Amino acid sequence: MRVAALTLAGIKMNSLEDYRNSLLTMLKQTGASLVVLPAYSSLLVGFSTAQLKPPADFFTILKDLTSGYGKWLELFLDLHASAARELEIYLVPGTYFFRESGCIFHSACCFDPEGRVIVSQKQTHLTREEREAGLCRGEALNFFTVGELKAGLIIGNDARHPETGRILALNGADIILHCGALEAGFNCWPQAAGIWAQVQQNQFWAVEAQLSGKLADRSFGAAPIVHGPCEITPGLSGYLARGYPGDSYAAAWLDEPARQELKQKYPLLELLNPEAYSELGRN
């Protein structure tokens, strides 16, 4: 399977039609059957195409998501569902916010090649800023299938909590799809402390999409990456493909037989105590 992580850099957003056409062109360019978009994608596209009113600052975005956002969310999801269906790919459209039982959740989903939602996932670990803005956290990690691989979604700050990846791995996840957004600047080491570390600890694949763009007073920019266990990646680096901040995407082929062989030679998870994680959601 060929996979790709997008940053949204290089995609035109003068109008919604421009965005859709430019996105389809880039999706085709990756040659991937599974593509992941970054966190805050619904916000960046909404503001850039004038579907949403520009906010005063980033914190205001998190606190005030009700003005026209619900209508935009429906349009945003329909657009990406049709893109997945047209290109016959699995597509994670990045992240969005929705209200449920009086709470607002930071969430993501995945469309299958027929444009159907096959999983929805809420962010389970909030930053201090997200808590102060009144967001609520999810309490479950969900699984789905892409091709022949068992997959899980990790959203935003969840990447910084190792128990997230460990629970997914203990439940048999083969690949993790991460929608991220790190502030621009010297962030290579904080980024490596997230998904790269989780991959090495759990021996799954990971597709890490990081946002490239500006939202109100905050700029985002980190590297798009396709990760794998060090032993089966070039130079023992843990990177199958790694772009630079500002690159449009990173894409790579996954050698699943090689990963399975590695797990047989070095069964990392069997050296652990799985019962220690039973209270954290192991099925």
N, C-alpha and C positions, 0 to 999 in steps of 0.2 A: 504494500500500500504506500502511495505517495501522499505526504501530508504537508501542510503549509501553515505558517503563522503570519498574519498580516498586522501592520501598524496603522493603516489608513493613510500613511504618507503617500503622496503621488496620486491620490484619488480626487478627482474634481468634485467640488461641492457647491458650484454656483447655483444649482437648482437640484431638486429631487431627481429629475430626469437625468441630469448630468451625473449625479452620484450613482444611480443605478447602472447607467451605461459604462461608466468608468470602473465600477466595481466588477461588473461582468467581464470586462476586458482583462482586469488583473487576475481574477479567478481563473480564467482560461490560461493566462500566462504562466501561472504556477504549475499547471499540469497535475494538480493534486485532486484526489477523490475525497479528501477530508481537509477542511479549511477552518481556521479559528480566527476570529476578529477580537480586538482588545477590549478591555474594560472601558466604560463610559462612551462606547460607540454611539449609543442612542442619543446621548447629549451632544457630542461633537457634530454628528450629522444633523440633528435637529436645529442647533444654533446656526450652523454654517449654511443651511438651506432655508433659513428663515421660517422654519416650522415652529420654533419655540422663541419666546422673547428673550433676548440676551440678558443675563443676570449681572448684578453688581460685582459679585465676587464668588469664588468657588464654594465657600461655606453656605452662601445663600442658595446655591443650586441644590445642595443636599437638604436644606431646610424647607424649600418651597418647590415641590414637584407636582403641585396639583393644577396649576394654571395651564390648561390645554395639554398637559402631558399625556393624559389617558388616551385622548384621540390620536395624538402623535404616535404613541406606543403601538396602537393597533395598525397604523399605516406602516410603521417601521418593521414590525414583524411580518406583515403581509409581503412587503417588498423583498425581504430576505428569504421567505418561504418560496416565493416565485423564482428567485435566483437559484436556490437549491434544486428546485424542480426542473428548471430550464437546463441546467448544466448537469443534472443527475449526480449531485455530490452531497456529502454530509457537510453541513454548514452550521457553525456556531456564530451567531451574528454579533457577538460581543455581549455587553451587559446593558441592563435597563432596570427601571425601578417600577414596582407596582404595589398597590395598596390591598391589604387583605386583613380582615377582622380588626380594622383600626390601626394596623401597623404598615410601615413602608419597608419593603425588602429590596436589597440589591441582588439582582438575579441574572441568570443566563439560561439559555435553552439550546437544544440542538435539533436541527431539521434533518430528516432523512432525504434520500434522493427523490422522493415523491412529494417533498415539501411539507411533510407532517412533523409535528413536534414529537420527538421520541423521549425527551427528558426535560425536566425543568429543575433547576437547582438554585437554592437561596444561599447567599454568603453566610457562613457559620461563625466567623470570627470578625468582629468589628474593631476598627481603630478607635482611639479616643475621640477623634473628630466626628466620626460617624455616629458614635453613641451620643455625643453632645448635640448632634443634629437631629436626634430622635429616631434614627433607623433601628429596625429590629433585626435580630439574627435568626437564621434558620437553625433547625435542630436535627436535621437528617442529611445523610450523604446518599445520593441516588446513583444507580448504575444503569447503563444502557449498552447497546452493541453497535459497533461500527465495523462493517465487514464481518470478520471473524474475531474481532478483538472486544474484550470487555472494557468499558470505558467509564471514567468519572470526570466531573467538572470541578475545578478549583477556581474560586473567584477572588480577585483582589487580595486582601490581607490574609486570606486562608493559606496562601503560599508560605507565609512566615511561621506557620504552626505545624510542626512535623507530625503531630498526631493525625492530621487530616490525611496526608499521604499514606501513613502507616495503616490507618483503618481501611482505606481504599485497597491497599495492597493485600492486607489480610483477607479481604473479601474477594480477592482474585482479579483485581484490575490489571489489565495489560497496558493501558495507555491512559494518561491524564491530559486533559485539555484545560489550559489555563488562560483566563482573560485577565490581563494585568494592566496597570497604569502606574508607572513610577515617575516621580518628578524628574525633569531633565537636570543634568549635572553629573557629578561624579557618583554614579550609582552602580558601577559594575560589580562591586563586592556585595552590596546589599541584594542585588539581583541574584548573584550566585548563591547567597545564603537561603534563597527561596526554593524555586523549582529544581535547580541543578542539584542541590543537596538532597532534596526529596527523592529524586531519581536514583542517586547513588545509594541511598539508604534502603530503597525498595525494589530496585531492578525492573521498573517499568519504563515505557517510553513516555515522553511528554512533549506537547506542542505548546510553546509559550508565546502568546501574542501580547505585545506591549504597545500601548498607545503612543502615537507621535502627533502632537498637536497642542493647541492652547485652548483652555477653557477658562473664560473670564480672566482672572489675574494669575492663573497658574499654568505653567508649561510642563508638558509631559514628553518624555523621550527615553526609551531604553531599547535594548537589542531584541529583535525577534529571534527566537531560537527553537530548534528541534533537538531535544535531548535524548540521550541513551546512556545505558551503563558504560562506564569508562572502558571496560575491557573490550567492547565491540564498537568503539568509535575511533576515528582517526587520531593518532597521537595520544591515545588513552585520555582524551580531553573531556569526555562526557558530552561533546557536541557533535551531532551529525551535520547540522547546518547552523551557522550563527552569523547574523547580520550586524550592522552597526546601528546605533541610534539614528533614526532618520531614514534608514533603508525601508523600502516598501514591504518586503517580506523575506522570509527564509523558508526553504522547502527541502525535503529530503525523502528518500525511500527508506522504509523500515524493513529490516531483515529479521523477521520474527523467528525463523528457525535458529538464527544465531543467538537470539536472546533466550530462547528455550534451552539451548545447549548450555549457555552460561549458567542458567538457573539450576540445571542438573549437576554441573561441575561444582558450583558454589551456591548451595541452597541457603541463601542468607536468611530468609524468613524462618526457616526451620531451626535456626540457632537461637531464636527468640522465645519468649514465653507468651504465646498468643492469649492465654487467659488473663494476662495483665491488662489487655485491651478490651475485655468483654464488656466492661461497664461503659465503654465509649462507643458502642454501636456495632460490634462484630456480630454478624448473623450466624 
